[in-house]
Amino acid sequence: MPPQLFVFVQMEFPWALGPEDGRYLLRAHAGGEPERVLVAQTLEYERSSAGRLTLIDPVPLPAEHQARAWLEDFERDGERSLKDALALVNRVLYLHRIAAADPYAHELSAAQALAIRAGWGSGDQLASGRFTHARELHAGPGRRERRGLLGLGSRRARASALASQERLVALLGARVPTLSCEELALRARLDLDQGRTALGALELDSALRSAVAELRAEHHEGLALRIDELEQLGASVAEQSRLALSGTGAVPDRELLGHALTRLESALRARGAMGTKDRGGG
């Protein structure tokens, strides 16, 4: 009888990731069926370490043509498939951060990966990081233009990178200040994107209150309407934050929070584009 086949997504990163090497079961809730089996491995090289995480679907497939069909569907869905797989990896790393009480453990992005591949193999193969068949989905961070699922390198991406570099130069030269709301907005974005809605509500509440105070203190005349909008949105977000702390089990409104955060991010981008110009009051 041929061995049963299991489909997988595997990611490698250029540093040790935190969880001890081994196999872990991921469940959505206590007593539920396993969603995935995660195999964590540390790869030791002469002068460095790397981390490999393999996400395995625990439901076996009896024939190779079914595994091949799964891989074709995975590639057809493109970035959505990769985003779903990365969300599971980041859930593991988030829970590792809490379990280890390590504030420096952090989530990952696909752009940081040395390699991302998907395919199938036997259970024994995948338990040791090997496989029968796989396709490379990501060429690694050293290439500006990525193929496959991560078909980036667009004009918009290059323009964004240039704006980011210009802002970094201004920040390093102390020509413009950083704001507390910028870091709080980034944390809220991370938690909302990773499905941690209650945490996102708490962080966004703080981010909006900080943004209104900090942006008004800068006297950007061109941001006056945006600041008024953020203040109005802040009242609704504050209610969602209270809901997150109510202990009733009610889930904050993700759509409302997402809209408010998008408007805050837009205001911060507008501030960045203005730089030190348009300050009416110094």
Buried (B, 14 or more C-beta within 10 A) or exposed (E): EEEEBBBBBBBBBBEBBBBEEEEBEBEEEEEEEBBBBBBBBBBEEEEEEBBBBBBBBEEBBEEEEBBBEBBEEBBEEBEEBBEEBBEBBBBBBBBBBEEEEEEEBEBBEBEEBBBBBBBBBBBEBBBEBEBBBBBEBBBBBEEEEBEBBBEBEEEEEEEEEEEEEEBEEBEEEEEBEEBBBBEBBBBBBBBBBBEBBBBBBBBBBBBBBBBBBBBBEBEBEBBEEBBEBBBEBBEBBBBBBEBBEEEEEEEBBBEBBBBBBEBBBEBBEBBBEBEEEEEEEE
